Amino acid sequence: MNIETKCLHSGYVPGNGEPRQLPVYQSTTFKYATSDEMGKLFDLEANGYFYTRLQNPTNDAVAAKIAELEGGVAGMLTSSGQAANFFALFNICEAGSHIVASSSIYGGTFNLLGVTMKKMGIDCTFVDQDLPEEELAKFFKPNTRAVFGETITNPTVSVLDIEKFARLAHSHGVPLIVDNTFATPINCQPIKWGADIVTHSTTKYMDGHAVGVGGAIVDSGNFDWMQYADKFPGLTTPDDSYHGIVYAERFGKLAYITKATAQLMRDLGSIQSPQNAFYLMNGLESLHLRMERHCENALTIAKFLSENEKVAWVAYPDLEGDRYNSFAKKYLPKGSCGVLAFGIKGGREKSIKFMDSLKLAAIATHVADAKTCLLHPASHTHRQMTEKQLLEAGVAPDLIRLSVGLESVEDLLDDLRQALDKI
Ligand SMILES: *Cc1c(COP(=O)(O)O)cnc(C)c1O
């Protein structure tokens, strides 16, 4: 099936007389006839549902669809994108581990890695993702366990050279984890370019309508944990909490997701509610159509802004002449996403005046949904960062992040025009 068809048909295939649309299994628990049957589930000896914190049929169908869209072998849903990135890393890291991550990543992930995981004894080196390979190689340490980046960074819309990052990770015997939230699998499938694990904030384009916070993790099944057994004891040595199961031996290509579900979800419990998974399933059905329009509208607006004399700069990877245009052509041939960044001449003050003058585009702490919204990271999402950290993350003080929605592009242009006229 082509990806457009997968959006509609993957993950849930009803049998004869069954509901055409995925049912919401709004049940915490599942019933068994004998104690022995249930016991086998607890020992991971049989497959089945017993408690929604571990697995739920609605969530599993949606995770399976996302895994198919990304070209992975297995997936799981989490309560948020934050939980997805935390689980993806914590599944293979522990106190004493080290992570190499791009410094341009989403502010929430920057805090997760730089502050909260640090308290757990997991260290992170933030790197300029545009440095040449040999420069980046210098940041690896014997205890490095993962490399992390975003296909298109939030909010600077920089495009990651996924192949370069995959080569670096693999030559150091660790997996590459890519947060593919902004591109979605419609526009880029990082696994094809060498990423081992893909994460999502499904809150964004996948849901697409700003109704449910959620996350997802997809594993390619390609990373050979056993080859680097000493680095990943959680996958390659017995898990005492499951009678000594060795995930990589017992579950092969499914080891990573099985461990994340059976162990991390069991103990940390950040599940997506089945109701939210249902909304997500509906969003995914039109993802291919929406992404196309988001990109079309965003490119029109990026061109308009770049030609306006009151605009200091525009960053949008699909724009000819953009710093990341060549990577966009390679990794995102169908278009990048609906998000763009720009600055107004006159700096911070003028930018804020412009934003407050908009009528259709709303100021919202959100991005990547159907309705156009915008935000000023230095005063909103990234306000915990120092000036130095802001500059390292490439977030200029005047940067406005515009998330272009699905409205008529003419109406959006009119709104931008009248707000620009007011400054
Ligand atoms: C929003 C976002 C997150 C965090 O996701 P939540 O669902 O808000 O927890 C992570 N990564 C990226 C790229 C995001 O845009």
The ligand as an ORCA input file, in Angstrom:
! r2SCAN-3c Opt
* xyz 0 1
  C       5.587     19.431     21.140
  C       6.817     18.681     20.901
  C       7.289     17.739     21.839
  C       6.586     17.493     23.151
  O       5.353     16.916     22.919
  P       4.096     17.029     23.915
  O       3.102     16.177     23.234
  O       3.731     18.462     24.022
  O       4.553     16.453     25.227
  C       8.416     17.023     21.528
  N       9.089     17.228     20.382
  C       8.670     18.143     19.469
  C       9.445     18.318     18.205
  C       7.529     18.896     19.692
  O       7.136     19.792     18.789
*
